[in-house]
Amino acid sequence: MKKISIVIPAYNEEGNVAMIHQKIKEVFDGLSSYDFEIIFVNDGSRDHTQQKLEELSSRYDEVKFIEFSRNFGHQPAVKAGMDNAHGNAVISMDGDLQHPPELIPEMIKKWEEGYDVVFTVRTYPKEISYFKRKTSDLFYKILSSLSDVNLTKGGGSDFRLLDAGAVEVMRTFNEDDLFLRGLTSWMGFKQTGIEFKANERLSGQSSYNLKKMFTFAFTGITAFSVKPLYLAAYLGFLFSALSVVGYGTYVIHSFIAKTEISGWASLIMTIVFFGGLQLIILGIMGIYLGKIFKQVKDRPNYIVKNKNF
């Protein structure tokens, strides 16, 4: 009997963990030829998530939990679950039921057809705002154009199945700024996608705000490409050339027309503009330097405080 490991990161999900366990159990009741385990990773929750997980694990043998010493983030939590999973395939999904467990049989079917990675492509229902749909599409376009990974539009969800062989490769990665969506695409293997419509969050509030989304985007771009550094260099050459052509023309015109070259406003604007450009370029370089600084320390991605297996 093949075993499927379900990895679920949980941060303040006390109202969701019991329900998602029940939903997954119902799915596998219809998959009698497969055994399963659910590995909940408590990412430093501040509510009673850990208490709920301990209660569930005492009642159901398939429920496992890993408790972090503090909040390390969503991506390290998924990585921790994969590091401790021993199934023939591993499925990662969120704990708020926006990732429908009913899609698991189809993912397993694709895996049995020979695919090593089965990712999901999120589609948005009409109720989702136009702004959210467009910003999501823009995110994937920018990420694909500025990085060396090609994510399918809507295919950046952490709801995916990985064969045990792909998981074994994933365990070898020790990057400080984890971007598992990009790493999954970068690894290769035989991959296919399945479309799904995200459900409404069962309870609680999402911890992803606009700031975290921007940070996540920068992490994805800088983790897989040095294109921003080349872009900064190109901008430097471009604006230097424009300044020579533009102000050179102005100086020649003023010399011929015998007009006085003066004006504090234009001088200050020039200084501010190029000063800002230099800060942008230094900022891009600083991001990469900071990533090197954190990586060479070789600290672990997470610290496990407690687990029941």
N, C-alpha and C positions, 0 to 999 in steps of 0.2 A: 504494500500500500504506500503510495507516494504521499509525502508530507508537504504541506504548504504553510509557510510562516507568514503571518500578517504583522507588519510593524506599524505601530500607531504612536506618533509623538503626542503627548498630552500636556497642555499648559492651561491650568484653570478650567478643566473639563469635567468637573464633578457631576454635572447634570447630563453628561453625554456618554460616559464610558460604559455604563450598564446597558444603555440602549444600543450602542454600536456593537457590543458583544452579543446581544440578543439577535440583532439583524444578521451578523456574520454566522452565528450558530445556525440560524434558520437556513441560510444559504448552503452550508455544508451538510445539513440534514438531507438535502437533496443531492449531495455529491458523496454517495456512500463509499465510493472507491478511493476517497482521499481522506487522509488524516490532516489535522490542522492545529496550529497553536497561534495564539495572539500575544504579541509582545508589546505591552504598553511601556512607553518611555516617559516617565514623569519628569518634565523639564523644569524643575524648580517651581512647581505650582504653589500658589499662595492660598488656595482654598483647600477643600477637603478631598482633592483628587486622589492623594496617596491612600487615604483611609478607604475610599471607595474601591481602589484597586486591590487593597489587601483583603477586603471583604469578598470581592469577586474571586480572587485567586484561592481563597479558602473553600469556596463552593465549587469551583470549576477547575479541573486539572489543566485544561487547555489555556488558562489565563496565566501569563507570566508578566512580571513587571521589573523595570529597571528604574531606580530613583537616583537622579542627579544630585550632587551636593549643592548646586545652585542652578540658576537659569543659564544655559549655554547656547540656546537658540534652536530653532526648528531643524536646521540641516545637521548639526551634530547629533541631535536626538534620533533622526532617521539613520544616520551612520552607526550610532550605538546599537540600534535594533538590528541592523544588518550584521554588525560584528558578532552579535550573539545569537543569530538565527542559524538553524541547522536543517532547514527544510530543503527539499529538492528544488523549490522555487520560493522566492520571497516577494510578497506584495506589500508595498508601502502605501499608506493612505492617511488622510487626516481624521481626527477624532470627533469632528463636529457633524458628521453624516452628510456633508456637502458632496463627498465622494460616495456614490451609491454602491453598497455591498452587492447589490443585485447584478453588477457588472462582472463580478469575480468569475462566474462560470465561463463567460465568453473569453476572458483573459486567459484562463486555464486552457480553454480549447485552442486558442492561438498558440500557446506555449507547446501544447501537445503536437501541433502541426509542424513544430521545428523552430519556432522563433525564440531567440534567447532573451529578447527584451520586448515587452508589450507595453507601450506607453499609451496614455489616454489624451485625447484632444478635446479640450473643454469648449463647448458651445454655450452661448448665453441665451436664455429665454427672453421674450419680448419685454418682460417686466424689468430687466436690467437696463439701466440708463444708457442713453446713447454715448454719453461722455465716458462711462466705464468701458464700454465695448471698444471705443476708438482708442482710448489710452492704452488698453491692453494690446490691441493690434500694433500700436505705435511702439510699445515696449519690445515686442518680438522683432519688429523690423529693425529697430536701432541695434538691438543685441546681435542680430544676425549679421548686420552690416559692419559693426565695429569689432566683432570678435571672430574667432576661428571656428565657432560651432554654428550649426544651422538648425535652429529650433523651429519646428512646425508651428504656425500660428495657432495659439491656444494649446500647444503641446508642451508647455512648460510646467504642467501640473506634476506634483509629487505623487500622484496616483499612478503607479506602474508596477509591472511584474518583471522580475529579473531571475533568470535561471541561476542555479547554484554556481555555475562556472563564472558568470558575470559578477555575482556577489563576491566570489573569492578574489577577483581582480579589484573590486571596489574596496575590499578590506586593506589592500596594500597601499592605498592612497593615504597620505598623512599631510594634506594641505591645511594651512591654518584657516584660510577663508574658503570654506567648503561651498561649492555650487554644484550640487548633485545632478541637477537637470542638465547642466552643461557636460559634466563628467560622463553621464550616461550616453549622451550623444557622441562625445569624443571617443569613447571606448570602441565604438563600432559594434561588432556582432550583428547577427541577423535581427532586424527590428521591424516592428509594424505598429500601427496606431489604431485605436478604437475611439470613436466619438462618444461623448456623453454630455448630458445636461446636468449642471451642478444643482443640487438640492439647496433649499434654504437651510441656514444654520439652525440646528435643533434648539440649542440654548446657549446662553453666554454671548460674549462679544468677541469679534475677531481681534487678535493682537497686532494685525498688520495695518499700520496707519501709513499715511503718505510718505513720511520720513523713512520708515522701514522699507517701503517699496523702492524709493530712490537708492537707498543704501544697497539693497539687494541687486538692483540693476547695475550699479557701479561695481559690485563684487563680481557679477557675472561677466562684465565687459573686461575688467582688469585681470580676471583669473585666466582668461583664455587668449589674450591678444595684447600686443604692444602697439596696435594701430593708433591709440590715442597719443602715444609719444610721437609717432610719425606725423599725426595730424597737427600736433603742437609745433613741430618743426616746419611743416608746410605753411602754417598760419604765420609763423615768424618771417619766412621768406616772402610770402605774399604781401603782408602789410609793410615790410621794409621796401619792397619794390613799389608799392602804391605810394608810399610816403616820398620816395625819391622822385617818381614821375609827377605826382601831384604838386608837391612843394617846389620841385625843380621848375616846373612850368610856371608856377606863381612867381618865383624869384625872377625868372627870365622876363616875364611879362612886366613886372614892376620895374625892372632895369630899363627895358625899352620905353615904357610909358613914363619913366622918370617919376614914379609915385613912391612915396615913402613906405618902406616895409616896417610896419608896426602893428600893434594889436596884441594886448595881453590876453584877450579872450581866446584867440586862435592858438596862442602858445600854451596856455593852461589846458585847453581841450586836448591838444596833442600830447602833452605830458600825461594827463589823466588817462587818455585812451591807451597809449602804449604801456603806461604803468600797469593798467588793468590787464592788458594782454600778457605782460610778463608774469603777473601774479597767477593768471590762469595756467600758463605753461609750467611755472614752478609748482603749482598745485598738483598738476597731473604727474609731474616727476616725483613729488612728495608722496602721492598715493602709492606708486610703485616702490619707492624707497621704504615706506612704512610697511608694506607687505613683506619685503625682504627682512626688515627688522624683526617682525613678528615670527616669520618662518624660521629664522636661524636660531631662535630660542628653543624651538622644537618642543614646545609644551603640548600636552595632550589636548585633543579636541573637546574632551569632556572628562569629568571625574564621577565615577559611580559611588554613591553613598551606600546603596543597598539594592539587592535584587533577590528574588526568590527561586533562582535556578542556577 
